[in-house]
Amino acid sequence: MMIRRISLGCASCHLCFVCDTAIKCANTAHTIWQYPVPMKKETQGRTDLYIGSWLKSQPRDKVILATKLCGYSERSAYIRDNAKVLRVDAVNIRESVEKSLKRLGTDYIDLLQIHWPDRYVPLFGEFFYDYSKWRPSVPIVEQLEAFQELINEGKVRYIGVSNETSYGVMEFVHAAKVEGLPKIVSIQNSYSLLVRCHLETDLLEVCHPNNCNIGILSYSPLAGGALTGKYLVLDSEAARKGRLNHFPGYMQRYNDSLAREATVKYVEVAKKHGLTPVQLAFGFVRDRPFMTSSIVGATSLEQLKEDIDAFVTTKRPLPAEVMADVENIFKRYKDPSFL
């Protein structure tokens, strides 16, 4: 499966003209059971319906559809029939896929990903592993066997993971090799100027083409929009309308004091070198030699055009002096958005 260096993320995708614009540069659309976000019972799955409506007018073989199924969750059981706790087991995997196919109006999913693991892992801003939170989990072999059935039926082409750790990737790869089951082809984790350490310290070694050969997909390259700099001016219209303020508490880790301080420094670097903050943020992620594809999202057509233009037209690679300034800031702040 060949995907382009830029993909469309649909967490806030509400209108199909967004897809029409993005598909000229990105051949992959990422949707999830919970979209749009922040997640609500009454809106979950709605983005699938929008994508499905748009997809009817497109040649299916020209679009790569990537979606996810929910990991362990006690809060989101409403998305399944008669479930009290969501698990990554055969029943939930199949129900998730069948419902996604129906909403999307398609016969198959190109890339099916586990949104987060069935086992406990630190998630969404958490940094340290808490020994006390370990819990029994669905065996990875059982998960892969469920995926194998769906692949055999032609409903899924490839599988991947998301918000996963090096341990998890190794377990999936090992189980697939030993049991003759489908191998994961990708991992989708957060990666940006504000979130680097988790990926760069050990996941890169695991995913290297000469090791496990796992494609790396980055989400939130703008750190929820924080790296645009729009939240630095508190009373600006852009800040007031932005998701981090419009939905109190949503991705708050990107808007806290230390992350804000680092963002100020990155915005200054961009201005110093004649770049916009968006160009710097996207250029940084785009130019990483290990990056398979970067997922770009937007809440308006104007934002999407700016994002795609920044990704496509910004000088590549970013000049050495730009990267030197970026690394100097990183040495001081590391990953300031971790809780």
Beta strands, then each sheet from edge to edge (+ up, - down):
strand 1: 6-9
strand 2: 28-30
strand 3: 64-69
strand 4: 109-114
strand 5: 156-162
strand 6: 186-190
strand 7: 215-219
strand 8: 293-296
sheet 1: 1+ 2+ 3+ 4+ 5+ 6+ 7+ 8+ 1+
end
